[in-house]
Amino acid sequence: MKSLEELKKLREEAIKNVDMRNSGKDIRVVVGMATCGISAGARPVLTTFVEEVAKRNLNNVQVVQTGCIGMCTYEPIVEVYQNGREKVTYIHVDPEKAKKIVSDHLANNNIVREYTIGAE
């Protein structure tokens, strides 16, 4: 960092990311981050969700991590909970799939069925 302005910008981005993880949102994205999920590539998936949600200013979306979801062979697993709707479980998610889930499902309310658990 070379200036106070850079530090302020970094602080604002960090606050925005923390706010994204707070409750009270309409949509909650849960990324499985147990050892099985992490070894399958869940960490960049989580990062992609956080970045894409922030980039699109989806203020109604909360991105959180959890431990083992219980279906290790399908990792990385992402579950999307939306008020008044049934949970959607996405499997074998990678950063590119995460971007599509954000653009189609979170931003435009269209489930990406080919990435869901029933579609394999």
LINZI-V493431 format. One record per backbone hydrogen bond with DSSP energy under -0.5 kcal/mol. CO is the residue of the C=O (numbers start at 0). NH is the residue of the N-H. Records with the same first field share a line. If there is no record, write none. Layout:
CO->NH, NH
This chain:
2->6
3->7
4->8
5->9
6->10
7->11
8->12
9->13
10->14
11->15
12->16
13->17
14->18
15->19
16->20
17->20
18->21
19->62
25->82
26->61
27->29, 80
28->30, 63
29->31, 78
30->32, 65
33->37
34->38
35->39
36->40, 41
37->40
40->44
41->45
42->46
43->47
44->48
45->49
46->50
47->51
48->52
49->53
50->54
51->55
52->57
53->56
56->58
57->60
59->25, 26
61->28, 63
63->30
65->32
70->73
71->74
73->91
75->92
76->31
77->89
78->29, 80
79->87
80->27
81->84
87->79, 89
88->116
89->77
93->97
94->98
95->99
96->100
97->101
98->102
99->103, 104
100->104, 105
101->106
103->107, 109
104->108
108->110
110->112
111->114
112->115
114->90
115->118
116->119
